[in-house]
Amino acid sequence: MKVLITGANGMVARAVIKHCRSIGDQTIALMRRELDIADAKQVEEIFRRELPDAVINCAAYTDVDGAESNREASFQVNAVGVENLALASKKIDAAFVTISTDYVFDGLNAGFYTQKDTPNPISFYGESKLEGEIRARNVYARSIVVRSSWIYGEDGTNFLSVMHQLLAAGKTIKAISDAYGTPTNAGDLAVRLRELAELDLPAVYHVTNAGDGTSYEGFARKVAELKNFNPNLIQSVSGTDLQRPAPRPVSSKLACLISEKFGLASLPNWEESLAGFLK
Ligand SMILES: NC(=O)c1ccc[n+]([C@@H]2O[C@H](COP(=O)([O-])OP(=O)(O)OC[C@H]3O[C@@H](n4cnc5c(N)ncnc54)[C@H](OP(=O)(O)O)[C@@H]3O)[C@@H](O)[C@H]2O)c1
């Protein structure tokens, strides 16, 4: 399959590129300076030149706090950019997969969010991502929207990805004990994104590692346990203690109603997948 991957320098994109190459795909991996998804003309030109079978959009404005003060920048990438990609995919008849987020939900549901739950974002980042979902599906009915959550991976720079390095260096970390989610290994997500591109069944999917989910503190304690790090380095805090510009959903665990019905096995349990990552 010829797969075009956007935002190629990002954490998930790198996992997607690695996986696609490992199974023999021809990949066109484009970094922001090679393809700015907010530029509709450039998107269409490149798509018409490359003619991929599938597009996997990993590009996004991902600075959740920054989006509160840079609303236009976030909207241009997460909403307009996704629409540009969907429209250009339609023009060349390519499958289109785009990644969305658990932050489209308000986090007031203590259980798992499924596709039956109505999104109600509480941050501008979440709003812009939801708008991207809606626009993609409006302009190209074949769009596949993949909501994922709490992603960590190789070379990732977010808290979940670097926690083990901080603990290994003997640094104290503050881990929120009262925010819950479903961790997702970028490598596992990459495999599913590629499967969905091939399956080509348009829908909204929820893709995370299996299990009951955890809190940030729970994740940190599991990292410490698996690597034998000093658990006293983990300082338990409440989400409200960290004065961050953007509100986060308190509980945004995701579960999928349709993946198994389409013959897709659950991703590995999050603890098992984390253990593999830490090796
Ligand atoms: N990380 C998580 O926990 C998480 C959770 C749920 C959903 N997601 C979603 O998963 C997807 C991948 O996230 P990630 O964690 O891999 O993020 P990431 O590491 O921040 O990667 C995003 C990439 O998008 C690029 N980008 C930004 N604006 C662009 C533009 N206009 N045109 C082209 N590329 C652009 C960035 O380039 P620069 O580096 O040059 O800015 C960056 O390489 C995103 O859709 C995100 O919303 C992430």
The ligand as an SDF file (V2000), in Angstrom:
LIG
                    3D

 48 52  0  0  0  0  0  0  0  0999 V2000
   -0.0940   12.5900   22.7390 N   0  0  0  0  0  0  0  0  0  0  0  0
   -1.2660   12.2490   23.2510 C   0  0  0  0  0  0  0  0  0  0  0  0
   -1.3690   11.8820   24.4320 O   0  0  0  0  0  0  0  0  0  0  0  0
   -2.4940   12.2660   22.3930 C   0  0  0  0  0  0  0  0  0  0  0  0
   -3.7070   11.8490   22.9680 C   0  0  0  0  0  0  0  0  0  0  0  0
   -4.8480   11.8010   22.1560 C   0  0  0  0  0  0  0  0  0  0  0  0
   -4.7700   12.1580   20.8400 C   0  0  0  0  0  0  0  0  0  0  0  0
   -3.5790   12.6060   20.3100 N   0  0  0  0  0  0  0  0  0  0  0  0
   -3.5460   12.9540   18.8990 C   0  0  0  0  0  0  0  0  0  0  0  0
   -2.6090   12.1080   18.2560 O   0  0  0  0  0  0  0  0  0  0  0  0
   -2.0930   12.7720   17.1090 C   0  0  0  0  0  0  0  0  0  0  0  0
   -0.5700   12.6680   17.0930 C   0  0  0  0  0  0  0  0  0  0  0  0
   -0.0970   13.3160   18.2690 O   0  0  0  0  0  0  0  0  0  0  0  0
    1.4260   13.2370   18.7250 P   0  0  0  0  0  0  0  0  0  0  0  0
    1.3830   12.9380   20.1780 O   0  0  0  0  0  0  0  0  0  0  0  0
    2.2120   12.3970   17.8030 O   0  0  0  0  0  0  0  0  0  0  0  0
    1.8130   14.7760   18.5670 O   0  0  0  0  0  0  0  0  0  0  0  0
    3.2010   15.4760   18.2440 P   0  0  0  0  0  0  0  0  0  0  0  0
    4.3320   14.6050   18.6580 O   0  0  0  0  0  0  0  0  0  0  0  0
    3.0880   16.8410   18.8150 O   0  0  0  0  0  0  0  0  0  0  0  0
    3.1910   15.5420   16.6650 O   0  0  0  0  0  0  0  0  0  0  0  0
    2.3760   16.4170   15.9400 C   0  0  0  0  0  0  0  0  0  0  0  0
    3.1080   16.7650   14.6770 C   0  0  0  0  0  0  0  0  0  0  0  0
    2.2540   17.6070   13.8820 O   0  0  0  0  0  0  0  0  0  0  0  0
    3.0900   18.5520   13.2660 C   0  0  0  0  0  0  0  0  0  0  0  0
    2.3340   19.7110   12.8080 N   0  0  0  0  0  0  0  0  0  0  0  0
    1.8390   20.7420   13.5410 C   0  0  0  0  0  0  0  0  0  0  0  0
    1.2270   21.6280   12.7320 N   0  0  0  0  0  0  0  0  0  0  0  0
    1.3330   21.1430   11.4700 C   0  0  0  0  0  0  0  0  0  0  0  0
    0.9090   21.6060   10.2130 C   0  0  0  0  0  0  0  0  0  0  0  0
    0.2510   22.7600   10.0630 N   0  0  0  0  0  0  0  0  0  0  0  0
    1.1900   20.8520    9.1290 N   0  0  0  0  0  0  0  0  0  0  0  0
    1.8820   19.6910    9.2400 C   0  0  0  0  0  0  0  0  0  0  0  0
    2.3160   19.2110   10.4070 N   0  0  0  0  0  0  0  0  0  0  0  0
    2.0430   19.9210   11.5150 C   0  0  0  0  0  0  0  0  0  0  0  0
    4.1030   18.9130   14.3220 C   0  0  0  0  0  0  0  0  0  0  0  0
    5.2070   19.5210   13.6970 O   0  0  0  0  0  0  0  0  0  0  0  0
    6.1530   20.5260   14.5340 P   0  0  0  0  0  0  0  0  0  0  0  0
    6.8960   19.6440   15.4750 O   0  0  0  0  0  0  0  0  0  0  0  0
    6.9930   21.1290   13.4700 O   0  0  0  0  0  0  0  0  0  0  0  0
    5.2470   21.4870   15.2150 O   0  0  0  0  0  0  0  0  0  0  0  0
    4.4040   17.5560   14.9200 C   0  0  0  0  0  0  0  0  0  0  0  0
    5.4810   16.9300   14.2480 O   0  0  0  0  0  0  0  0  0  0  0  0
   -2.6580   14.1830   17.1540 C   0  0  0  0  0  0  0  0  0  0  0  0
   -3.7890   14.2530   16.3330 O   0  0  0  0  0  0  0  0  0  0  0  0
   -3.0820   14.3600   18.5930 C   0  0  0  0  0  0  0  0  0  0  0  0
   -4.1180   15.3040   18.7170 O   0  0  0  0  0  0  0  0  0  0  0  0
   -2.4500   12.6570   21.0580 C   0  0  0  0  0  0  0  0  0  0  0  0
  1  2  1  0
  2  3  2  0
  2  4  1  0
  4  5  1  0
  4 48  2  0
  5  6  2  0
  6  7  1  0
  7  8  2  0
  8  9  1  0
  8 48  1  0
  9 10  1  0
  9 46  1  0
 10 11  1  0
 11 12  1  0
 11 44  1  0
 12 13  1  0
 13 14  1  0
 14 15  2  0
 14 16  1  0
 14 17  1  0
 17 18  1  0
 18 19  2  0
 18 20  1  0
 18 21  1  0
 21 22  1  0
 22 23  1  0
 23 24  1  0
 23 42  1  0
 24 25  1  0
 25 26  1  0
 25 36  1  0
 26 27  1  0
 26 35  1  0
 27 28  2  0
 28 29  1  0
 29 30  1  0
 29 35  2  0
 30 31  1  0
 30 32  2  0
 32 33  1  0
 33 34  2  0
 34 35  1  0
 36 37  1  0
 36 42  1  0
 37 38  1  0
 38 39  2  0
 38 40  1  0
 38 41  1  0
 42 43  1  0
 44 45  1  0
 44 46  1  0
 46 47  1  0
M  CHG  2   8   1  16  -1
M  END
$$$$
